[in-house]
Amino acid sequence: MYITKKLNNRKVEYEVTMTTADTLDKTFAALADPTRRAIIARLSTGQATVTELAAPFAMSLPAVSKHLKVLERAGLVARGRRAQWRPAQLQAEPLHEVADWLADYRRFWEERLDRFDEYLHAIQGSEPEEGAAKVEEATKADEKATRKEGEQ
C-alpha cells in the first residue's frame, strides 16, 4: 500500500493507493475463513442484512458483523443504509482480480500437465484411450485387493 500526499488549499490530503498485491493479500485473507466464504456465497444471491446473514450460523450478530468488517476492508462487501437497516451486498471486483491472477497459473499448470501426459504416452507407447483403459483396470484391481484385505 502506498500513501501519497496532496496539497489542496493549504490542506494536506492523504490518498491510499492499493496495489494489486495488496488487494490479493486482503482478498485471500478474507476468503481464508469458511464463515466468510459462506457469507460471500449468500451475498451472491442478493443483498442481506446482518440478521439474515447470521441465520445459518451458530454465532452472535456482533460476530457476523466482525466477519462483514473483514470482508468490507478487503473490498468484497459494501454496506448501504436503508432507514435503520444496513444491508450488505457483494462487490465482485476483488474476485475478478483473483481470477485474473489465477488464470496465469492455470495456463502454466495446464501446459505442464499436457506435457506430462505426452511424456507418459511416449514412455508407455500407447494411445490415450488404451492408457485410460489400463488405468481403469489397475484401479479395479486395487479396489478388489483393498476389499479382500478388509475382509481378513
C-alpha positions in Angstrom: 0.0 0.0 0.0 1.3 3.4 -0.9 0.3 6.6 0.9 0.7 9.8 -1.1 0.2 13.5 0.0 -1.8 16.1 -1.9 -1.8 19.8 -1.2 -5.2 21.2 -1.6 -5.9 24.8 -0.5 -3.3 24.6 2.3 -4.7 21.3 3.5 -2.9 18.0 3.2 -4.9 15.1 2.0 -3.8 11.5 2.2 -4.7 9.2 -0.5 -4.3 5.5 -0.1 -3.4 3.6 -3.3 -3.9 -0.1 -3.2 -1.6 -2.2 -5.4 -2.8 -5.4 -7.0 -0.6 -7.4 -4.5 -2.3 -5.6 -1.5 -5.7 -6.4 -3.0 -4.8 -10.0 -3.5 -3.4 -10.3 0.0 -6.6 -8.8 1.6 -8.9 -10.9 -0.6 -7.2 -14.2 0.1 -7.0 -13.3 3.9 -10.7 -12.6 3.9 -11.6 -15.7 2.0 -9.5 -17.9 4.3 -12.3 -18.3 6.7 -15.2 -20.7 5.8 -17.8 -18.5 7.5 -16.8 -15.5 5.3 -16.9 -17.7 2.2 -20.4 -18.8 3.2 -21.4 -15.1 3.6 -20.0 -14.3 0.2 -21.9 -17.2 -1.3 -25.1 -15.9 0.3 -24.5 -12.4 -0.9 -24.0 -13.7 -4.4 -27.8 -14.2 -4.5 -28.5 -10.6 -3.4 -28.4 -8.1 -0.6 -28.9 -9.2 3.0 -29.0 -7.8 6.5 -26.7 -9.0 9.3 -29.7 -10.8 10.8 -30.3 -12.7 7.6 -26.6 -13.5 7.2 -26.4 -14.8 10.8 -29.4 -17.1 10.5 -27.5 -20.2 9.2 -24.6 -19.8 11.8 -24.5 -20.6 15.5 -22.9 -17.2 16.3 -23.9 -13.8 17.6 -24.8 -10.9 15.5 -21.7 -9.0 16.6 -19.5 -11.9 15.4 -21.2 -11.8 12.0 -20.6 -8.1 11.9 -16.9 -8.6 12.6 -16.8 -11.0 9.6 -18.5 -8.4 7.5 -16.0 -5.8 8.5 -13.1 -8.0 7.3 -15.0 -8.5 4.0 -15.5 -4.8 3.8 -11.8 -4.0 4.3 -11.0 -6.4 1.5 -13.4 -4.7 -0.8 -15.6 -7.8 -1.2 -18.7 -6.3 0.6 -20.3 -2.9 0.6 -22.9 -1.9 3.2 -25.6 0.6 2.4 -28.2 2.3 4.5 -31.9 1.9 4.2 -33.7 3.6 7.1 -32.4 1.7 10.1 -31.2 -1.3 8.0 -27.7 -1.6 6.7 -27.9 -4.3 4.0 -24.7 -5.8 2.7 -24.0 -6.5 -0.9 -21.3 -8.3 -2.8 -18.6 -6.3 -4.6 -17.1 -8.7 -7.2 -14.1 -6.6 -8.4 -11.5 -8.1 -6.0 -12.7 -11.6 -7.1 -12.1 -10.6 -10.7 -8.5 -9.6 -9.8 -8.0 -13.0 -8.1 -9.4 -14.8 -11.1 -7.1 -12.8 -13.4 -4.1 -13.6 -11.2 -5.0 -17.3 -11.1 -5.5 -17.5 -14.9 -1.8 -17.2 -15.5 -1.1 -20.1 -13.1 -3.9 -22.1 -14.6 -2.3 -21.8 -18.1 1.1 -22.7 -16.6 -0.2 -25.9 -15.0 -2.4 -26.9 -17.9 0.7 -26.7 -20.2 2.8 -28.7 -17.7 0.2 -31.4 -17.3 -0.3 -31.6 -21.1 3.5 -32.1 -21.5 3.4 -34.7 -18.7 0.5 -36.5 -20.4 2.5 -36.6 -23.7 5.6 -37.9 -21.8 3.5 -40.7 -20.2 2.1 -41.7 -23.5 5.6 -41.7 -25.0 7.0 -44.0 -22.4 4.0 -46.3 -22.4 3.9 -46.4 -26.2 0.2 -46.4 -26.2 -2.7 -44.2 -27.3 -4.6 -42.2 -24.7 -7.7 -44.5 -24.9 -5.6 -47.6 -24.3 -3.8 -45.9 -21.4 -7.1 -44.9 -19.9 -8.4 -48.5 -20.1 -5.2 -49.8 -18.4 -5.5 -47.2 -15.6 -9.2 -48.2 -15.1 -8.2 -52.0 -15.0 -5.5 -51.2 -12.5 -7.9 -49.2 -10.3 -10.4 -52.0 -10.3 -7.7 -54.5 -9.3 -6.6 -52.2 -6.4 -10.2 -51.9 -5.2 -10.6 -55.7 -5.2 -7.3 -56.1 -3.3 -8.5 -53.5 -0.7 -11.8 -55.3 -0.2 -10.0 -58.6 0.3 -7.7 -57.0 2.9 -10.7 -55.5 4.7 -12.5 -58.9 4.9 -9.5 -60.6 6.5 
